[in-house]
Each structure stands twice: as C-alpha cells, then as structure tokens.
Amino acid sequence: MNEEPQTGEIWRHKENGNEYLIILIANKASAKWEDRAVFVSRETGEPYDRPLSEFMEKFEHICKRGCFRIQPNNLIKVDIFNE
C-alpha cells in the first residue's frame, strides 16, 4: 500500500494519466470528519478534493516533495526536474 500523500507531492490519476499537486490533507485532526486529499491539476489549475481512501485507490505517487520547482507568481505551473 502507498504512503499517504504529503503537501507538495505530485500524483497521477491511474485512469486518465493527469497529474496533480497535493495542497494538503484536510481533517487530519478531526475524529468527526473523514480525511480528504486537496489537490490541483497541473494542467488547468482546477482545484479538487476527494476522500483520502478514494484518492489512494485512484492515484499513484510519481514525485516526492522537493522534486519540482514552482514558477514565480504561479502555484499551478509546476516543472518537474531531475537532479
């Protein structure tokens, strides 16, 4: 089983191949609400959220924190680079 997503990681949707930047995992401190992955499309910048359990089934991890560079004044345009 994959580890839970972390802020700043890149994940790919298993069916459509689109890539997403993890913004945060919401509700981690709540016993009442289900944990949710909050993420944005690298292509369109559209924000999304899903229950974490569903996210883990439908997405695969492709890039750890620190493997990308955020362009100035644009959180959505993320360039992956190799070190």
Order of alpha helices (4+ residues) and beta strands (2+ residues): beta-beta-beta-beta-alpha-beta-beta-beta
